[in-house]
Amino acid sequence: MASSWSNWSGFVKAVPKLIATPADAGELAELVRSAPDPLRVAGAGHSFTPLVQSDGTIVSLEKIEGLVSHEAAASRARVRAGTRLGALMDILQGIGQGLPNMGDIDRQAIGGALGTATHGSGTTLGAYHTQLEAVQFVDGQGKLREFSRAGDRDMIHATGVALGAFGVLTEVTMNNIPTYRLRRRKWVLPIGDMLRDFETMMAAHRSAEFYYIPYSGYAQFIASDVSAAASTPRPTQDDEEGLATLRKLRTTLRWLPSLRRLLIKGAVKKVPAEDYVQDWLNVYASDRRTKFNEMEYHLPYEEGPKALAEIIALTEKHFPEVYFPIEVRSVAPDEFWLSPFHKRLTCSIAIHHDAANDPLPFMRAAEPIFLKHGGRPHWGKMHSQQAADFKKLYPRWDDAMAVRRDIDPQNRFVSPYMAGLFGIEPGPFGIQQ
Ligand SMILES: Cc1cc2nc3c(=O)[nH]c(=O)nc-3n(C[C@H](O)[C@H](O)[C@H](O)COP(=O)(O)OP(=O)(O)OC[C@H]3O[C@@H](n4cnc5c(N)ncnc54)[C@H](O)[C@@H]3O)c2cc1C
């Protein structure tokens, strides 16, 4: 029976022949062997690219979730891959462990977050996949396979960021840290100061990021550092309220840019500073209720401020409909073959466009700026890159593709979108030559 599927923003839709929710690895393996082609696995559908889209089978691991086991001394936990980050936070806190870092939300499944190299911010903090100690997955022939860092480091580096194309993850073992508290501070400063002091300010905190508020000339800087102090109340979230104000000014003053700039600047300068201490799980994630589409590029660190200045100029000159803040983060280098942070300290810049409007003109105009500065796209966010481009951006690309062929020789996990990403030409009988 056909059903429909769509991603969080509503931009990507699919009408597969089958949507399946296996209860365990055995049922999943049977689906991989027999369900209609191509078989794509969904996490929480929070990617903006058609990674999950399939007219064959979409598999959700929502029933394959929860804690499998843990080792207190090593702060290590093995969890099922369908576990949502929100549930994972509670599980880990309950066993005295914490995630070293997190992105903006806690809605993703851990398998989905790993699949696209989901990240938070911090010059010394890696993305989620850098926590991987072991992976267990069902390969393209329905066989359960397992690799550990100790046993086969290359396979961990090959399959840690895998876009749902190197097997369906069933369980992952993650290296966490003992539970901790964070002091989080937020304040606004002129964007000129932020761009000038970018490297020192980003490196001065365990985790630092900032948002540029379009038309304001100001950035909001967010710094988090480990703290032994007692918890203090987290201020009530006003992100959505702030967005609503920016949207209203965009709509009413769209053709009066000077007045829009004046009012936004005045309002942003008055945004009060924040300073509070909370357990790690109460700090990182926020609610994102206003739907948007997003592009994020991961640039060589030192290119960040230059690219950002160009993106701001483009936005304010040519795209008056844009009102979402531009998000800037840093991510530590790692060794994973398809990680956008592969062997380089990164500055990530993310632009957002209201989901009610067509995002493509803005994204198409911004992408050449990111590419000119050596950017690698976030796998889960809008981009137009294809296999030939990735081959130049990823030194271990060919090695990764060889591992993919070994895991999925019959291209069970290859949809038309994935074929474009991986440069897979179907040969006679649909099999890659
Ligand atoms: C509001 C919002 C905020 C966001 N904030 C951030 C952020 O702060 N930082 C950031 O980096 N990204 C962010 N993202 C992007 C998001 O984290 C990624 O796109 C992530 O991959 C989505 O996870 P998901 O569980 O929804 O996976 P999906 O989007 O459903 O799937 C993502 C990929 O993982 C694969 N996959 C899923 N489960 C498995 C599995 N069990 N085995 C193998 N492959 C699997 C899928 O096939 C697909 O290729 C945000 C997205 C939204 C909508």
The ligand as an SDF file (V2000), in Angstrom:
LIG
                    3D

 53 58  0  0  0  0  0  0  0  0999 V2000
   15.4650   22.5720   12.4530 C   0  0  0  0  0  0  0  0  0  0  0  0
   16.7450   21.8840   12.0410 C   0  0  0  0  0  0  0  0  0  0  0  0
   17.9090   22.1390   12.7510 C   0  0  0  0  0  0  0  0  0  0  0  0
   19.1180   21.5060   12.3660 C   0  0  0  0  0  0  0  0  0  0  0  0
   20.2590   21.7940   13.0700 N   0  0  0  0  0  0  0  0  0  0  0  0
   21.4280   21.2290   12.6880 C   0  0  0  0  0  0  0  0  0  0  0  0
   22.6390   21.4990   13.3840 C   0  0  0  0  0  0  0  0  0  0  0  0
   22.6610   22.2360   14.3690 O   0  0  0  0  0  0  0  0  0  0  0  0
   23.7870   20.9300   12.9240 N   0  0  0  0  0  0  0  0  0  0  0  0
   23.7960   20.1360   11.8040 C   0  0  0  0  0  0  0  0  0  0  0  0
   24.8780   19.6730   11.4130 O   0  0  0  0  0  0  0  0  0  0  0  0
   22.6670   19.8180   11.1610 N   0  0  0  0  0  0  0  0  0  0  0  0
   21.4960   20.3580   11.5780 C   0  0  0  0  0  0  0  0  0  0  0  0
   20.3400   20.0400   10.9020 N   0  0  0  0  0  0  0  0  0  0  0  0
   20.4060   19.0240    9.8440 C   0  0  0  0  0  0  0  0  0  0  0  0
   20.1470   17.6330   10.4230 C   0  0  0  0  0  0  0  0  0  0  0  0
   20.8190   17.4470   11.6360 O   0  0  0  0  0  0  0  0  0  0  0  0
   20.6690   16.5570    9.4580 C   0  0  0  0  0  0  0  0  0  0  0  0
   20.1100   16.7250    8.2000 O   0  0  0  0  0  0  0  0  0  0  0  0
   20.4230   15.1540   10.0080 C   0  0  0  0  0  0  0  0  0  0  0  0
   20.9800   14.2210    9.1290 O   0  0  0  0  0  0  0  0  0  0  0  0
   18.9410   14.8550   10.1830 C   0  0  0  0  0  0  0  0  0  0  0  0
   18.7760   13.7010   10.9540 O   0  0  0  0  0  0  0  0  0  0  0  0
   17.5060   12.7950   10.7690 P   0  0  0  0  0  0  0  0  0  0  0  0
   17.4780   11.8200   11.8780 O   0  0  0  0  0  0  0  0  0  0  0  0
   16.3190   13.6240   10.5510 O   0  0  0  0  0  0  0  0  0  0  0  0
   17.9130   12.0070    9.4490 O   0  0  0  0  0  0  0  0  0  0  0  0
   17.2780   11.9980    7.9940 P   0  0  0  0  0  0  0  0  0  0  0  0
   17.2630   13.3760    7.4770 O   0  0  0  0  0  0  0  0  0  0  0  0
   16.0240   11.2530    8.0210 O   0  0  0  0  0  0  0  0  0  0  0  0
   18.4050   11.1490    7.2440 O   0  0  0  0  0  0  0  0  0  0  0  0
   19.6850   11.6910    7.0500 C   0  0  0  0  0  0  0  0  0  0  0  0
   20.5990   10.6460    6.3890 C   0  0  0  0  0  0  0  0  0  0  0  0
   20.9140    9.6270    7.3290 O   0  0  0  0  0  0  0  0  0  0  0  0
   20.5710    8.3710    6.7940 C   0  0  0  0  0  0  0  0  0  0  0  0
   20.1400    7.5110    7.8960 N   0  0  0  0  0  0  0  0  0  0  0  0
   19.1540    7.7230    8.7790 C   0  0  0  0  0  0  0  0  0  0  0  0
   19.0820    6.7030    9.6470 N   0  0  0  0  0  0  0  0  0  0  0  0
   20.0380    5.8150    9.2990 C   0  0  0  0  0  0  0  0  0  0  0  0
   20.4630    4.5500    9.7760 C   0  0  0  0  0  0  0  0  0  0  0  0
   19.8700    3.9550   10.8010 N   0  0  0  0  0  0  0  0  0  0  0  0
   21.4860    3.9230    9.1330 N   0  0  0  0  0  0  0  0  0  0  0  0
   22.1130    4.4810    8.0910 C   0  0  0  0  0  0  0  0  0  0  0  0
   21.7500    5.6940    7.5940 N   0  0  0  0  0  0  0  0  0  0  0  0
   20.7340    6.3570    8.1940 C   0  0  0  0  0  0  0  0  0  0  0  0
   19.4640    8.6400    5.7860 C   0  0  0  0  0  0  0  0  0  0  0  0
   19.3490    7.6340    4.8080 O   0  0  0  0  0  0  0  0  0  0  0  0
   19.9600    9.9500    5.1980 C   0  0  0  0  0  0  0  0  0  0  0  0
   20.9410    9.7030    4.2150 O   0  0  0  0  0  0  0  0  0  0  0  0
   19.1340   20.6210   11.2600 C   0  0  0  0  0  0  0  0  0  0  0  0
   17.9410   20.3480   10.5610 C   0  0  0  0  0  0  0  0  0  0  0  0
   16.7620   20.9810   10.9510 C   0  0  0  0  0  0  0  0  0  0  0  0
   15.4960   20.6900   10.1970 C   0  0  0  0  0  0  0  0  0  0  0  0
  1  2  1  0
  2  3  1  0
  2 52  2  0
  3  4  2  0
  4  5  1  0
  4 50  1  0
  5  6  2  0
  6  7  1  0
  6 13  1  0
  7  8  2  0
  7  9  1  0
  9 10  1  0
 10 11  2  0
 10 12  1  0
 12 13  2  0
 13 14  1  0
 14 15  1  0
 14 50  1  0
 15 16  1  0
 16 17  1  0
 16 18  1  0
 18 19  1  0
 18 20  1  0
 20 21  1  0
 20 22  1  0
 22 23  1  0
 23 24  1  0
 24 25  2  0
 24 26  1  0
 24 27  1  0
 27 28  1  0
 28 29  2  0
 28 30  1  0
 28 31  1  0
 31 32  1  0
 32 33  1  0
 33 34  1  0
 33 48  1  0
 34 35  1  0
 35 36  1  0
 35 46  1  0
 36 37  1  0
 36 45  1  0
 37 38  2  0
 38 39  1  0
 39 40  1  0
 39 45  2  0
 40 41  1  0
 40 42  2  0
 42 43  1  0
 43 44  2  0
 44 45  1  0
 46 47  1  0
 46 48  1  0
 48 49  1  0
 50 51  2  0
 51 52  1  0
 52 53  1  0
M  END
$$$$
